[in-house]
């Protein structure tokens, strides 16, 4: 398993091109992850693109396990994480599930304080 962080979009795209993803899938992935990335910058964070992949024996193309925006330095607040998760026009199931789970946790925490 290989986990890499990319400081630029160009590096990230090159990392994606070393995988089994089609060019169309790469473009959709870039559009989706860029929305997370730009929202994180808008909210004052220092994001980086992250890609986790593994290689099958005998293959020079990797299988993508994880595409994400990670953070260098300050971690986002739970509310900001929700905004970052919901930034893309087309949400992944994982983004939506994570945002809903985090919203429930925030609400439970607020209710306990009352």
Order of alpha helices (4+ residues) and beta strands (2+ residues): beta-alpha-alpha-beta-beta-alpha-alpha
